Amino acid sequence: MHEVILSGDGSYTAYSVEYEEHYHSTRDGALKESLLKHVHPAFKIKQHLEEINILDICFGLGFNTLATIYYHKKNLLSSKLNIYSPELDASLVKLLVDFTYPKEFDELKHIVFKLCESGKYEDENLHVELFIGDAREYIKKFKNKFDIVYQDAFSPKKNHALWTKEYFRDIENSMRKDGVLTTYSMALATRLALYENGFNIYINSGEGFRDATVASLSELREFLHVDMQHKISCNPDVKSLRD
């Protein structure tokens, strides 16, 4: 059901036969995508916190969670990290003990092994919880919890349920009012679904990767703001995805 693929930055990703998509952009690279489209923009805003609560949608190959821990250790941050991640594919998780991760994750392999074994890992500064099951149901148990959400499900064309207006309403309920969401998706329908739930929309751009999206319930100064009213007026027929 999964084929291992070498991506553009030299790290490996996988291709899902079921969803007919790669887990990462093969052009940008698996490690680069996690760091530059998710971890860096989120921590640019939130790394000052003493405790950081993160929702990682979906766990997949574990890159976003591992890249977060790698960044945290590399930058000698003293904050407590709490990472919660749902994953529907239990068979995939079992295979991760043998996956070829980039050398940057060498010191983190014991975390992968523990998550594959019990679904949890904990030490003095880190708590990771891996939930096997439906992400839509999982996120409903949280309210005003998350400082950061990594929205990294398969694309709207392949995984409709994790990109709808109703889904993002549940995501909004699970986040703190100054929380930030990151996603690779630049689709107007995705941005509209976020905007309709009170999110401000921003562009995450930089060298070495294609533009991505940052969304926040509060105003941000660190990223270029997207005028959604102008986008809507220029695209009057656009609609957000619905359940």
C-alpha positions in Angstrom: 0.0 0.0 0.0 3.0 2.3 0.3 6.0 2.8 -1.9 9.2 4.6 -0.6 10.3 7.5 -2.8 13.4 9.7 -2.8 12.4 13.4 -2.6 14.0 16.5 -3.9 16.1 17.3 -0.8 17.5 13.8 -0.5 15.2 12.6 2.2 12.7 9.8 1.6 8.9 10.1 1.5 6.3 7.5 0.5 3.6 7.1 -2.0 0.1 6.0 -0.8 -1.5 3.6 -3.3 -4.8 4.1 -1.5 -4.9 7.9 -1.8 -2.8 8.0 -5.0 -0.6 10.8 -3.5 2.8 11.2 -2.0 3.1 12.1 1.7 5.2 15.1 0.9 6.1 17.3 -2.0 8.7 15.3 -4.0 9.9 18.6 -5.5 10.4 20.6 -2.2 11.5 17.5 -0.3 10.1 15.7 2.7 12.3 17.3 5.4 12.3 20.7 3.8 8.5 20.7 3.6 8.1 19.8 7.3 10.6 22.4 8.4 9.8 25.3 6.1 6.1 25.0 5.6 5.2 24.0 9.2 7.8 24.1 11.9 9.7 27.3 11.0 6.6 29.5 10.4 4.8 28.2 13.5 7.8 28.6 15.8 8.6 32.0 14.4 5.5 33.0 16.3 5.2 30.6 19.2 8.7 29.5 20.4 8.7 32.0 23.2 6.0 30.1 25.1 6.9 28.1 28.1 4.6 25.3 27.0 3.5 24.6 23.5 0.6 22.4 22.5 0.6 21.2 18.9 -2.0 19.3 16.9 -0.3 17.4 14.0 -2.9 16.5 11.3 -2.1 13.7 10.3 0.9 11.8 11.7 1.7 9.9 8.5 5.4 9.2 8.4 5.9 11.3 11.5 8.0 14.0 9.8 6.2 17.1 11.2 6.4 15.7 14.8 10.0 14.6 14.4 11.0 17.9 12.7 9.4 19.8 15.6 11.4 17.9 18.1 14.6 18.2 16.0 14.1 22.0 15.8 13.3 22.3 19.5 16.6 20.4 20.4 18.7 22.1 17.8 17.7 25.6 19.0 18.1 24.6 22.7 14.6 25.6 23.5 13.5 25.0 27.1 9.8 24.9 26.6 7.6 21.9 27.3 6.3 20.3 24.0 3.0 18.5 23.9 2.2 17.0 20.5 -1.1 15.3 19.7 -1.4 13.5 16.3 -4.2 11.4 14.9 -3.5 8.8 12.2 -6.1 6.6 10.5 -3.7 4.1 9.0 -2.5 1.7 11.8 -0.6 -0.5 9.3 1.5 2.5 8.2 2.6 3.2 11.8 3.8 -0.3 12.3 6.1 0.1 9.3 7.8 3.2 10.6 10.3 1.3 12.7 12.1 0.3 9.4 11.6 3.6 7.5 14.7 5.4 6.2 14.6 8.8 8.0 17.0 11.6 7.3 20.2 11.8 9.4 18.7 14.8 11.2 16.4 12.4 12.9 19.0 9.8 14.0 18.8 10.8 17.7 15.0 10.6 17.6 14.5 7.1 16.4 13.8 5.8 19.9 10.8 8.1 19.9 9.5 6.5 16.7 10.0 3.1 18.2 8.1 4.0 21.3 5.2 5.5 19.4 4.9 2.5 17.2 4.9 0.3 20.3 2.6 2.1 22.6 1.3 5.3 20.9 2.9 7.5 23.5 6.3 9.0 24.3 7.2 11.1 27.3 10.3 12.6 28.9 11.0 15.7 30.9 10.3 18.2 28.2 8.2 16.2 25.7 4.9 14.5 25.5 3.7 12.9 22.2 0.4 11.2 21.9 -0.4 9.2 18.7 -4.1 8.4 18.2 -5.0 5.7 15.7 -8.4 6.5 14.4 -10.7 9.2 12.9 -9.1 12.7 13.1 -12.6 14.3 12.9 -13.7 12.6 16.1 -10.4 13.0 17.9 -10.2 16.8 17.6 -13.7 17.2 19.1 -12.3 16.2 22.5 -10.1 19.4 22.7 -11.3 22.9 23.3 -9.1 26.1 23.4 -6.1 23.8 23.6 -3.7 24.2 20.7 -1.1 26.9 20.1 -0.1 25.3 16.7 -2.0 23.2 14.2 -0.1 21.5 11.3 -2.8 20.9 8.7 -1.1 18.3 6.6 -3.7 15.8 5.4 -3.8 14.4 1.9 -5.1 16.9 -0.6 -8.7 18.1 -0.7 -9.2 16.1 -3.9 -8.2 12.8 -2.1 -9.2 13.4 1.5 -12.3 15.7 1.3 -13.3 15.3 4.9 -10.2 17.0 6.4 -10.7 20.2 4.4 -14.3 21.2 4.8 -15.8 24.3 6.4 -17.3 22.1 9.2 -13.9 20.4 9.8 -12.2 23.8 10.2 -14.9 24.9 12.6 -13.9 22.0 14.9 -10.2 22.9 14.4 -11.0 26.5 15.4 -12.8 25.3 18.5 -9.7 23.2 19.5 -7.3 26.2 19.2 -6.4 29.0 21.5 -7.6 32.4 20.3 -4.0 33.4 19.4 -3.2 30.0 17.8 -1.6 29.5 14.4 -2.3 27.0 11.7 0.1 26.0 8.9 -0.6 24.1 5.7 1.0 23.4 2.3 -2.4 24.1 0.6 -2.7 27.4 -1.4 -6.1 26.4 -2.8 -8.7 29.2 -2.6 -11.4 26.8 -1.4 -9.1 25.8 1.6 -8.4 29.4 2.5 -12.1 30.3 2.2 -13.1 27.5 4.6 -10.6 28.9 7.1 -11.7 32.5 6.5 -15.4 31.5 7.0 -14.3 30.3 10.5 -12.7 33.5 11.5 -9.1 32.9 10.4 -6.9 35.6 9.0 -5.0 34.2 6.0 -1.3 34.8 5.3 1.3 33.7 2.7 4.4 31.7 3.9 7.0 32.3 1.3 10.8 31.9 1.2 13.8 30.5 -0.6 13.9 26.9 -1.5 10.2 26.0 -1.3 6.9 26.9 -2.9 4.5 29.2 -1.2 2.3 27.8 1.6 -0.4 29.2 3.9 -0.4 30.4 7.5 -3.7 31.1 9.2 -4.4 32.6 12.6 -7.4 33.7 14.6 -5.4 36.8 15.6 -3.5 39.2 13.4 0.1 38.5 12.5 2.8 40.8 11.4 5.3 38.2 10.4 3.7 37.2 7.1 2.1 38.8 4.1 -1.7 39.2 4.6 -4.1 37.9 2.0 -7.1 40.1 1.3 -9.8 37.5 1.2 -12.6 39.9 0.4 -10.7 40.9 -2.8 -10.1 37.2 -3.6 -13.8 36.4 -3.2 -14.9 39.4 -5.4 -12.5 38.2 -8.1 -13.8 34.6 -7.8 -17.5 35.0 -7.1 -18.3 31.3 -7.8 -15.7 29.9 -5.4 -17.1 27.8 -2.5 -15.5 26.2 0.4 -15.7 22.4 0.7 -18.7 21.2 2.8 -19.5 17.9 4.6 
